[in-house]
Amino acid sequence: MFCPFCRHPDSRVIDSRTSDDGLSIRRRRQCPECGRRFSTTETASLNVIKRSGVVEPFSREKIVSGVRKACQGRPVTDSDLAMLAQKVEETVRQTGASQLDANDIGLAILPPLRDLDEVAYLRFASVYQGFDSLEDFEQAISQLRTEHDAQASDKAPRAEL
């Protein structure tokens, strides 16, 4: 780390603290050459390998904009989309990989989107997973119904014997 004042190529870490969101570390440093202090913020980089092979930094904004299209006309707020993007980022960071395929990020979007709004989920899945026929939609809807039935039976009161 170069000193921003004298450009000395080294510095000493005096203090380290994790940010409130836990995604970055703030370090207080001191230059051994000029003695001045400065702060740095460190984050783990996460890159996305697109289908074309281009690598670009992960962006929550891209997740929000992509999912927003599927949510048009649905009762989904901007804060809901921001929370979804945060969940997706947390999921992909838990893999520990510094580079992920765009496909993996799309797969990580599906579960929290299904929890948020099933119609938006079907819209997103139909484009993302390339639904080609009515059967593809019917299969996805059947799977959602099966999950609903399983959840409903878990919540139903049980008769006492």
PyMOL commands that place a pseudoatom at each C-alpha (Angstrom):
pseudoatom trace, name=CA, resn=MET, resi=1, chain=A, elem=C, hetatm=0, pos=[0.000, 0.000, 0.000]
pseudoatom trace, name=CA, resn=PHE, resi=2, chain=A, elem=C, hetatm=0, pos=[1.596, 3.252, -1.132]
pseudoatom trace, name=CA, resn=CYS, resi=3, chain=A, elem=C, hetatm=0, pos=[1.409, 6.238, 1.203]
pseudoatom trace, name=CA, resn=PRO, resi=4, chain=A, elem=C, hetatm=0, pos=[-0.914, 8.813, -0.421]
pseudoatom trace, name=CA, resn=PHE, resi=5, chain=A, elem=C, hetatm=0, pos=[1.286, 11.640, 0.903]
pseudoatom trace, name=CA, resn=CYS, resi=6, chain=A, elem=C, hetatm=0, pos=[4.879, 10.651, 0.143]
pseudoatom trace, name=CA, resn=ARG, resi=7, chain=A, elem=C, hetatm=0, pos=[4.308, 7.581, -2.099]
pseudoatom trace, name=CA, resn=HIS, resi=8, chain=A, elem=C, hetatm=0, pos=[6.446, 5.358, 0.164]
pseudoatom trace, name=CA, resn=PRO, resi=9, chain=A, elem=C, hetatm=0, pos=[5.698, 1.747, -0.912]
pseudoatom trace, name=CA, resn=ASP, resi=10, chain=A, elem=C, hetatm=0, pos=[4.932, 0.430, 2.573]
pseudoatom trace, name=CA, resn=SER, resi=11, chain=A, elem=C, hetatm=0, pos=[2.690, 1.208, 5.523]
pseudoatom trace, name=CA, resn=ARG, resi=12, chain=A, elem=C, hetatm=0, pos=[1.928, -0.212, 8.934]
pseudoatom trace, name=CA, resn=VAL, resi=13, chain=A, elem=C, hetatm=0, pos=[-1.597, -1.210, 9.998]
pseudoatom trace, name=CA, resn=ILE, resi=14, chain=A, elem=C, hetatm=0, pos=[-2.509, 0.476, 13.282]
pseudoatom trace, name=CA, resn=ASP, resi=15, chain=A, elem=C, hetatm=0, pos=[-6.162, -0.557, 13.577]
pseudoatom trace, name=CA, resn=SER, resi=16, chain=A, elem=C, hetatm=0, pos=[-8.613, -2.812, 11.677]
pseudoatom trace, name=CA, resn=ARG, resi=17, chain=A, elem=C, hetatm=0, pos=[-12.391, -2.822, 11.968]
pseudoatom trace, name=CA, resn=THR, resi=18, chain=A, elem=C, hetatm=0, pos=[-15.101, -4.669, 10.107]
pseudoatom trace, name=CA, resn=SER, resi=19, chain=A, elem=C, hetatm=0, pos=[-17.780, -2.476, 8.568]
pseudoatom trace, name=CA, resn=ASP, resi=20, chain=A, elem=C, hetatm=0, pos=[-21.356, -2.621, 9.856]
pseudoatom trace, name=CA, resn=ASP, resi=21, chain=A, elem=C, hetatm=0, pos=[-22.500, -4.753, 6.918]
pseudoatom trace, name=CA, resn=GLY, resi=22, chain=A, elem=C, hetatm=0, pos=[-19.561, -7.128, 7.351]
pseudoatom trace, name=CA, resn=LEU, resi=23, chain=A, elem=C, hetatm=0, pos=[-18.560, -6.880, 3.692]
pseudoatom trace, name=CA, resn=SER, resi=24, chain=A, elem=C, hetatm=0, pos=[-15.505, -4.673, 4.091]
pseudoatom trace, name=CA, resn=ILE, resi=25, chain=A, elem=C, hetatm=0, pos=[-12.655, -3.903, 6.467]
pseudoatom trace, name=CA, resn=ARG, resi=26, chain=A, elem=C, hetatm=0, pos=[-11.524, -0.408, 7.399]
pseudoatom trace, name=CA, resn=ARG, resi=27, chain=A, elem=C, hetatm=0, pos=[-7.828, -0.182, 8.201]
pseudoatom trace, name=CA, resn=ARG, resi=28, chain=A, elem=C, hetatm=0, pos=[-6.031, 2.740, 9.804]
pseudoatom trace, name=CA, resn=ARG, resi=29, chain=A, elem=C, hetatm=0, pos=[-2.446, 2.875, 8.519]
pseudoatom trace, name=CA, resn=GLN, resi=30, chain=A, elem=C, hetatm=0, pos=[0.709, 4.840, 9.239]
pseudoatom trace, name=CA, resn=CYS, resi=31, chain=A, elem=C, hetatm=0, pos=[3.556, 5.516, 6.843]
pseudoatom trace, name=CA, resn=PRO, resi=32, chain=A, elem=C, hetatm=0, pos=[6.990, 4.620, 8.318]
pseudoatom trace, name=CA, resn=GLU, resi=33, chain=A, elem=C, hetatm=0, pos=[8.632, 7.246, 6.082]
pseudoatom trace, name=CA, resn=CYS, resi=34, chain=A, elem=C, hetatm=0, pos=[6.624, 10.439, 6.713]
pseudoatom trace, name=CA, resn=GLY, resi=35, chain=A, elem=C, hetatm=0, pos=[4.671, 9.272, 9.798]
pseudoatom trace, name=CA, resn=ARG, resi=36, chain=A, elem=C, hetatm=0, pos=[1.304, 10.445, 8.444]
pseudoatom trace, name=CA, resn=ARG, resi=37, chain=A, elem=C, hetatm=0, pos=[-1.816, 8.360, 8.941]
pseudoatom trace, name=CA, resn=PHE, resi=38, chain=A, elem=C, hetatm=0, pos=[-4.504, 7.386, 6.439]
pseudoatom trace, name=CA, resn=SER, resi=39, chain=A, elem=C, hetatm=0, pos=[-7.421, 4.980, 6.140]
pseudoatom trace, name=CA, resn=THR, resi=40, chain=A, elem=C, hetatm=0, pos=[-8.168, 2.284, 3.595]
pseudoatom trace, name=CA, resn=THR, resi=41, chain=A, elem=C, hetatm=0, pos=[-11.264, 0.211, 2.953]
pseudoatom trace, name=CA, resn=GLU, resi=42, chain=A, elem=C, hetatm=0, pos=[-10.772, -3.325, 1.722]
pseudoatom trace, name=CA, resn=THR, resi=43, chain=A, elem=C, hetatm=0, pos=[-13.395, -5.527, 0.106]
pseudoatom trace, name=CA, resn=ALA, resi=44, chain=A, elem=C, hetatm=0, pos=[-13.166, -8.950, -1.455]
pseudoatom trace, name=CA, resn=SER, resi=45, chain=A, elem=C, hetatm=0, pos=[-13.554, -8.653, -5.200]
pseudoatom trace, name=CA, resn=LEU, resi=46, chain=A, elem=C, hetatm=0, pos=[-16.229, -10.681, -6.926]
pseudoatom trace, name=CA, resn=ASN, resi=47, chain=A, elem=C, hetatm=0, pos=[-16.247, -10.926, -10.703]
pseudoatom trace, name=CA, resn=VAL, resi=48, chain=A, elem=C, hetatm=0, pos=[-18.831, -12.285, -13.109]
pseudoatom trace, name=CA, resn=ILE, resi=49, chain=A, elem=C, hetatm=0, pos=[-17.904, -14.238, -16.236]
pseudoatom trace, name=CA, resn=LYS, resi=50, chain=A, elem=C, hetatm=0, pos=[-20.560, -13.410, -18.796]
pseudoatom trace, name=CA, resn=ARG, resi=51, chain=A, elem=C, hetatm=0, pos=[-21.681, -15.804, -21.539]
pseudoatom trace, name=CA, resn=SER, resi=52, chain=A, elem=C, hetatm=0, pos=[-19.517, -13.910, -24.026]
pseudoatom trace, name=CA, resn=GLY, resi=53, chain=A, elem=C, hetatm=0, pos=[-16.443, -14.571, -21.863]
pseudoatom trace, name=CA, resn=VAL, resi=54, chain=A, elem=C, hetatm=0, pos=[-16.143, -10.958, -20.715]
pseudoatom trace, name=CA, resn=VAL, resi=55, chain=A, elem=C, hetatm=0, pos=[-15.320, -10.560, -17.015]
pseudoatom trace, name=CA, resn=GLU, resi=56, chain=A, elem=C, hetatm=0, pos=[-16.862, -7.675, -15.082]
pseudoatom trace, name=CA, resn=PRO, resi=57, chain=A, elem=C, hetatm=0, pos=[-17.337, -6.784, -11.400]
pseudoatom trace, name=CA, resn=PHE, resi=58, chain=A, elem=C, hetatm=0, pos=[-20.410, -8.112, -9.608]
pseudoatom trace, name=CA, resn=SER, resi=59, chain=A, elem=C, hetatm=0, pos=[-23.159, -5.494, -9.386]
pseudoatom trace, name=CA, resn=ARG, resi=60, chain=A, elem=C, hetatm=0, pos=[-26.261, -5.517, -7.207]
pseudoatom trace, name=CA, resn=GLU, resi=61, chain=A, elem=C, hetatm=0, pos=[-27.706, -2.859, -9.499]
pseudoatom trace, name=CA, resn=LYS, resi=62, chain=A, elem=C, hetatm=0, pos=[-27.630, -5.286, -12.439]
pseudoatom trace, name=CA, resn=ILE, resi=63, chain=A, elem=C, hetatm=0, pos=[-29.551, -7.844, -10.403]
pseudoatom trace, name=CA, resn=VAL, resi=64, chain=A, elem=C, hetatm=0, pos=[-32.141, -5.241, -9.442]
pseudoatom trace, name=CA, resn=SER, resi=65, chain=A, elem=C, hetatm=0, pos=[-32.569, -4.019, -13.019]
pseudoatom trace, name=CA, resn=GLY, resi=66, chain=A, elem=C, hetatm=0, pos=[-32.864, -7.558, -14.384]
pseudoatom trace, name=CA, resn=VAL, resi=67, chain=A, elem=C, hetatm=0, pos=[-35.401, -8.656, -11.804]
pseudoatom trace, name=CA, resn=ARG, resi=68, chain=A, elem=C, hetatm=0, pos=[-37.323, -5.360, -12.005]
pseudoatom trace, name=CA, resn=LYS, resi=69, chain=A, elem=C, hetatm=0, pos=[-38.440, -6.285, -15.525]
pseudoatom trace, name=CA, resn=ALA, resi=70, chain=A, elem=C, hetatm=0, pos=[-39.955, -9.527, -14.233]
pseudoatom trace, name=CA, resn=CYS, resi=71, chain=A, elem=C, hetatm=0, pos=[-41.684, -7.606, -11.424]
pseudoatom trace, name=CA, resn=GLN, resi=72, chain=A, elem=C, hetatm=0, pos=[-43.447, -5.032, -13.612]
pseudoatom trace, name=CA, resn=GLY, resi=73, chain=A, elem=C, hetatm=0, pos=[-47.044, -4.697, -12.516]
pseudoatom trace, name=CA, resn=ARG, resi=74, chain=A, elem=C, hetatm=0, pos=[-46.445, -6.780, -9.392]
pseudoatom trace, name=CA, resn=PRO, resi=75, chain=A, elem=C, hetatm=0, pos=[-46.653, -5.562, -5.760]
pseudoatom trace, name=CA, resn=VAL, resi=76, chain=A, elem=C, hetatm=0, pos=[-42.862, -5.479, -5.341]
pseudoatom trace, name=CA, resn=THR, resi=77, chain=A, elem=C, hetatm=0, pos=[-41.107, -2.386, -3.954]
pseudoatom trace, name=CA, resn=ASP, resi=78, chain=A, elem=C, hetatm=0, pos=[-37.615, -1.052, -4.608]
pseudoatom trace, name=CA, resn=SER, resi=79, chain=A, elem=C, hetatm=0, pos=[-36.637, -2.041, -1.078]
pseudoatom trace, name=CA, resn=ASP, resi=80, chain=A, elem=C, hetatm=0, pos=[-37.840, -5.602, -1.784]
pseudoatom trace, name=CA, resn=LEU, resi=81, chain=A, elem=C, hetatm=0, pos=[-35.574, -5.674, -4.844]
pseudoatom trace, name=CA, resn=ALA, resi=82, chain=A, elem=C, hetatm=0, pos=[-32.644, -4.272, -2.852]
pseudoatom trace, name=CA, resn=MET, resi=83, chain=A, elem=C, hetatm=0, pos=[-33.104, -7.002, -0.227]
pseudoatom trace, name=CA, resn=LEU, resi=84, chain=A, elem=C, hetatm=0, pos=[-33.277, -9.645, -2.945]
pseudoatom trace, name=CA, resn=ALA, resi=85, chain=A, elem=C, hetatm=0, pos=[-30.031, -8.359, -4.474]
pseudoatom trace, name=CA, resn=GLN, resi=86, chain=A, elem=C, hetatm=0, pos=[-28.379, -8.435, -1.046]
pseudoatom trace, name=CA, resn=LYS, resi=87, chain=A, elem=C, hetatm=0, pos=[-29.508, -12.041, -0.481]
pseudoatom trace, name=CA, resn=VAL, resi=88, chain=A, elem=C, hetatm=0, pos=[-28.150, -13.036, -3.882]
pseudoatom trace, name=CA, resn=GLU, resi=89, chain=A, elem=C, hetatm=0, pos=[-24.802, -11.360, -3.171]
pseudoatom trace, name=CA, resn=GLU, resi=90, chain=A, elem=C, hetatm=0, pos=[-24.555, -13.081, 0.210]
pseudoatom trace, name=CA, resn=THR, resi=91, chain=A, elem=C, hetatm=0, pos=[-25.340, -16.426, -1.422]
pseudoatom trace, name=CA, resn=VAL, resi=92, chain=A, elem=C, hetatm=0, pos=[-22.722, -16.083, -4.158]
pseudoatom trace, name=CA, resn=ARG, resi=93, chain=A, elem=C, hetatm=0, pos=[-20.069, -14.751, -1.749]
pseudoatom trace, name=CA, resn=GLN, resi=94, chain=A, elem=C, hetatm=0, pos=[-20.603, -17.801, 0.475]
pseudoatom trace, name=CA, resn=THR, resi=95, chain=A, elem=C, hetatm=0, pos=[-19.254, -19.963, -2.329]
pseudoatom trace, name=CA, resn=GLY, resi=96, chain=A, elem=C, hetatm=0, pos=[-15.834, -18.447, -1.649]
pseudoatom trace, name=CA, resn=ALA, resi=97, chain=A, elem=C, hetatm=0, pos=[-15.112, -18.088, -5.358]
pseudoatom trace, name=CA, resn=SER, resi=98, chain=A, elem=C, hetatm=0, pos=[-13.726, -14.815, -6.690]
pseudoatom trace, name=CA, resn=GLN, resi=99, chain=A, elem=C, hetatm=0, pos=[-15.238, -15.417, -10.147]
pseudoatom trace, name=CA, resn=LEU, resi=100, chain=A, elem=C, hetatm=0, pos=[-18.658, -16.825, -10.954]
pseudoatom trace, name=CA, resn=ASP, resi=101, chain=A, elem=C, hetatm=0, pos=[-20.481, -17.591, -14.170]
pseudoatom trace, name=CA, resn=ALA, resi=102, chain=A, elem=C, hetatm=0, pos=[-23.468, -15.373, -14.918]
pseudoatom trace, name=CA, resn=ASN, resi=103, chain=A, elem=C, hetatm=0, pos=[-25.505, -18.578, -14.985]
pseudoatom trace, name=CA, resn=ASP, resi=104, chain=A, elem=C, hetatm=0, pos=[-24.651, -19.279, -11.326]
pseudoatom trace, name=CA, resn=ILE, resi=105, chain=A, elem=C, hetatm=0, pos=[-25.889, -15.830, -10.351]
pseudoatom trace, name=CA, resn=GLY, resi=106, chain=A, elem=C, hetatm=0, pos=[-29.128, -16.402, -12.255]
pseudoatom trace, name=CA, resn=LEU, resi=107, chain=A, elem=C, hetatm=0, pos=[-29.635, -19.654, -10.364]
pseudoatom trace, name=CA, resn=ALA, resi=108, chain=A, elem=C, hetatm=0, pos=[-29.003, -17.818, -7.080]
pseudoatom trace, name=CA, resn=ILE, resi=109, chain=A, elem=C, hetatm=0, pos=[-31.719, -15.288, -7.973]
pseudoatom trace, name=CA, resn=LEU, resi=110, chain=A, elem=C, hetatm=0, pos=[-34.477, -17.880, -8.433]
pseudoatom trace, name=CA, resn=PRO, resi=111, chain=A, elem=C, hetatm=0, pos=[-35.122, -19.023, -4.809]
pseudoatom trace, name=CA, resn=PRO, resi=112, chain=A, elem=C, hetatm=0, pos=[-35.405, -15.560, -3.195]
pseudoatom trace, name=CA, resn=LEU, resi=113, chain=A, elem=C, hetatm=0, pos=[-37.458, -14.322, -6.155]
pseudoatom trace, name=CA, resn=ARG, resi=114, chain=A, elem=C, hetatm=0, pos=[-39.840, -17.271, -5.765]
pseudoatom trace, name=CA, resn=ASP, resi=115, chain=A, elem=C, hetatm=0, pos=[-40.267, -16.312, -2.084]
pseudoatom trace, name=CA, resn=LEU, resi=116, chain=A, elem=C, hetatm=0, pos=[-40.839, -12.667, -3.028]
pseudoatom trace, name=CA, resn=ASP, resi=117, chain=A, elem=C, hetatm=0, pos=[-43.373, -13.076, -5.859]
pseudoatom trace, name=CA, resn=GLU, resi=118, chain=A, elem=C, hetatm=0, pos=[-44.272, -16.277, -7.688]
pseudoatom trace, name=CA, resn=VAL, resi=119, chain=A, elem=C, hetatm=0, pos=[-45.520, -14.551, -10.829]
pseudoatom trace, name=CA, resn=ALA, resi=120, chain=A, elem=C, hetatm=0, pos=[-42.278, -12.574, -11.122]
pseudoatom trace, name=CA, resn=TYR, resi=121, chain=A, elem=C, hetatm=0, pos=[-40.419, -15.830, -10.476]
pseudoatom trace, name=CA, resn=LEU, resi=122, chain=A, elem=C, hetatm=0, pos=[-42.207, -17.532, -13.386]
pseudoatom trace, name=CA, resn=ARG, resi=123, chain=A, elem=C, hetatm=0, pos=[-41.504, -14.579, -15.665]
pseudoatom trace, name=CA, resn=PHE, resi=124, chain=A, elem=C, hetatm=0, pos=[-37.806, -14.524, -14.752]
pseudoatom trace, name=CA, resn=ALA, resi=125, chain=A, elem=C, hetatm=0, pos=[-37.450, -18.309, -14.923]
pseudoatom trace, name=CA, resn=SER, resi=126, chain=A, elem=C, hetatm=0, pos=[-39.180, -18.447, -18.305]
pseudoatom trace, name=CA, resn=VAL, resi=127, chain=A, elem=C, hetatm=0, pos=[-36.609, -16.119, -19.828]
pseudoatom trace, name=CA, resn=TYR, resi=128, chain=A, elem=C, hetatm=0, pos=[-33.620, -17.264, -17.797]
pseudoatom trace, name=CA, resn=GLN, resi=129, chain=A, elem=C, hetatm=0, pos=[-34.234, -20.976, -18.200]
pseudoatom trace, name=CA, resn=GLY, resi=130, chain=A, elem=C, hetatm=0, pos=[-35.458, -20.589, -21.777]
pseudoatom trace, name=CA, resn=PHE, resi=131, chain=A, elem=C, hetatm=0, pos=[-38.984, -21.987, -21.532]
pseudoatom trace, name=CA, resn=ASP, resi=132, chain=A, elem=C, hetatm=0, pos=[-39.856, -23.142, -25.051]
pseudoatom trace, name=CA, resn=SER, resi=133, chain=A, elem=C, hetatm=0, pos=[-43.368, -24.477, -24.624]
pseudoatom trace, name=CA, resn=LEU, resi=134, chain=A, elem=C, hetatm=0, pos=[-46.493, -24.461, -22.527]
pseudoatom trace, name=CA, resn=GLU, resi=135, chain=A, elem=C, hetatm=0, pos=[-45.292, -27.705, -20.969]
pseudoatom trace, name=CA, resn=ASP, resi=136, chain=A, elem=C, hetatm=0, pos=[-42.301, -25.863, -19.491]
pseudoatom trace, name=CA, resn=PHE, resi=137, chain=A, elem=C, hetatm=0, pos=[-44.685, -23.372, -17.834]
pseudoatom trace, name=CA, resn=GLU, resi=138, chain=A, elem=C, hetatm=0, pos=[-47.005, -26.154, -16.687]
pseudoatom trace, name=CA, resn=GLN, resi=139, chain=A, elem=C, hetatm=0, pos=[-44.116, -28.042, -15.122]
pseudoatom trace, name=CA, resn=ALA, resi=140, chain=A, elem=C, hetatm=0, pos=[-42.918, -24.936, -13.241]
pseudoatom trace, name=CA, resn=ILE, resi=141, chain=A, elem=C, hetatm=0, pos=[-46.447, -24.169, -12.051]
pseudoatom trace, name=CA, resn=SER, resi=142, chain=A, elem=C, hetatm=0, pos=[-46.953, -27.785, -10.946]
pseudoatom trace, name=CA, resn=GLN, resi=143, chain=A, elem=C, hetatm=0, pos=[-43.766, -27.596, -8.921]
pseudoatom trace, name=CA, resn=LEU, resi=144, chain=A, elem=C, hetatm=0, pos=[-44.973, -24.389, -7.235]
pseudoatom trace, name=CA, resn=ARG, resi=145, chain=A, elem=C, hetatm=0, pos=[-48.342, -26.000, -6.462]
pseudoatom trace, name=CA, resn=THR, resi=146, chain=A, elem=C, hetatm=0, pos=[-46.645, -29.062, -4.982]
pseudoatom trace, name=CA, resn=GLU, resi=147, chain=A, elem=C, hetatm=0, pos=[-44.557, -26.818, -2.725]
pseudoatom trace, name=CA, resn=HIS, resi=148, chain=A, elem=C, hetatm=0, pos=[-47.696, -24.872, -1.698]
pseudoatom trace, name=CA, resn=ASP, resi=149, chain=A, elem=C, hetatm=0, pos=[-49.525, -28.091, -0.860]
pseudoatom trace, name=CA, resn=ALA, resi=150, chain=A, elem=C, hetatm=0, pos=[-46.580, -29.329, 1.211]
pseudoatom trace, name=CA, resn=GLN, resi=151, chain=A, elem=C, hetatm=0, pos=[-46.391, -26.029, 3.109]
pseudoatom trace, name=CA, resn=ALA, resi=152, chain=A, elem=C, hetatm=0, pos=[-50.146, -25.995, 3.683]
pseudoatom trace, name=CA, resn=SER, resi=153, chain=A, elem=C, hetatm=0, pos=[-50.116, -29.531, 5.079]
pseudoatom trace, name=CA, resn=ASP, resi=154, chain=A, elem=C, hetatm=0, pos=[-47.259, -28.608, 7.437]
pseudoatom trace, name=CA, resn=LYS, resi=155, chain=A, elem=C, hetatm=0, pos=[-49.259, -25.638, 8.764]
pseudoatom trace, name=CA, resn=ALA, resi=156, chain=A, elem=C, hetatm=0, pos=[-52.627, -27.403, 9.020]
pseudoatom trace, name=CA, resn=PRO, resi=157, chain=A, elem=C, hetatm=0, pos=[-53.766, -28.165, 12.565]
pseudoatom trace, name=CA, resn=ARG, resi=158, chain=A, elem=C, hetatm=0, pos=[-53.555, -31.836, 13.391]
pseudoatom trace, name=CA, resn=ALA, resi=159, chain=A, elem=C, hetatm=0, pos=[-56.516, -33.642, 14.895]
pseudoatom trace, name=CA, resn=GLU, resi=160, chain=A, elem=C, hetatm=0, pos=[-55.859, -35.044, 18.334]
pseudoatom trace, name=CA, resn=LEU, resi=161, chain=A, elem=C, hetatm=0, pos=[-56.574, -38.741, 18.843]
for i in range(1, 161): cmd.bond("trace and resi %d" % i, "trace and resi %d" % (i + 1))
show_as sticks, trace
zoom trace
